[in-house]
Amino acid sequence: MDILECPTGTYADEVFNVMHHCKDCPPGQTTLSRGSQNVKSCLCGKGFWNVLTKRKTPNNGQCTGIK
């Protein structure tokens, strides 16, 4: 069985994704590289940040964009 390597900005929430389906990171988020295996790999993307910590780690899954 082949393991699906999801592209940057997506993840597979199963180690062996038999459906060969990648899920998009939440809005304003991306991954650092291909092959991410869960939503925790999604970080705030360019122009987005965690409004509380001012870092790229989402706040309760949310990122704030530039206004």
N, C-alpha and C positions, 0 to 999 in steps of 0.2 A: 504494500500500500504506500503510495506516495504521500509525503507530508506537504501540504500547501504552504508556500511561503507568501504571505500577504504583502502587498506593496506598502510603501510608506504612506501613513495617514489612515491605515486600516489595521485590523487585527482579527485573528481567529480565536474564538473563546474555547476551543477544544484543542488539545495537543495534536490529536490525529483528526483533522477536520475532514470527515468522510464526505461531507456535502460539497467540499471545495468552494466554500462561501466565506468571503471576508466581509466583516462589518466595518462601516465607517466610524472613525472616532467622532465623538460629539462635536457640535459646531464650535469653531474656533480652536480646535485641537488637532494635533498630528502626532505621529510617532517619530522617533529619531532615526529609525532604520526599518528595513524590511523584516518580515518574519515575526512580528509582535504577536503574542499569544493571549493577551487579555486587555481589557479596557484600561487597566492601571498603567499600561505602557503609553497611553495617550497623554500628552503634555500640551500646555497652551502653545499655540502656534505663533507665527510672526505677527506682531501687533496686538497680541492678547497676553493677559497675565492674571494671576490670582490677586484680586484687589486687596485682600487682607495682608498677604505676605510679600507682595510685589515680586513673586517668583513665578516660574513656569509650571509649578505643580497646581492643578486645578483645585478650587475651593468647592468641596462637595460636588465635584464633577462639572463645575462651571468655570469659565474663563471670561474675563471682561475685556472688551476691545477698546481701541483708541476711538475717541469721539471727536 
